[in-house]
Amino acid sequence: MMTPYEKLKTLEGWQGYLKADITVKQLEAFANEMTDNEAAEQLEKARRTLFKTINEQEQKRA
């Protein structure tokens, strides 16, 4: 399975899709900041927080 960044890099001329203030070097550094597993853990934590907040709001309305 490819990450969105890996998929972007498969496109011809992908560098042209970057915003003017983002360089390839910056994007590479950001992509290498954490492992896939670390990113997945961070995403799961954010999801838990989101659903907890939604559940609390729903209970307040009931």
N, C-alpha and C positions, 0 to 999 in steps of 0.2 A: 504494500500500500504506500502511496506517495503522500508526502505532506503537500500542502498548498504551495509552499516555496519550491519544492522539488518539481512540482507540475509546472509552475511558472517558468522555471529554468529550461524546460523542454520546448518552450515556444521560441520560434525563430525571432530574433531581435527583441527578446524579452526585456532588455535593459531600457528600451524605449517606453515601456509601460510604467516605469517608476516615476514618482513625483519628482519635480525638479530639485527639491532639497534632499532627496535620498540617493545615496551612492550605493553602488554594488558592494563596496567594501563595508559600509555600515550595515547593509542587509545581511551580508555574510556573518558579520560579528554578532548581530542579533540572533540569527539562526543557530549559531553555535553556542549561545549562552547557556543552554540547558539541554539535557538529553530528552529523547522522546518520552521516556518514562517520567521524568521530572515534569515535563509539560502536561502529561496526562494526569498526574497527581494534582497539579495546580488547577487544571480544568475541573476535575472531580470535586475539589474543595470549593471552587466557585459555584458549581452546580448545587452542592449541598446547601451552601449559604443562601443561594437564590430560592431554592424550594422551601427552605426553612422560613424565609421571609414571606413568601407567598402563603404558606400554611398559617403563619401567625396572623396575617392580614385577613385571611378567610375566616379564621376563628373569631376575630374581633367583630366581623360583620354578622356572624351567626347569633 
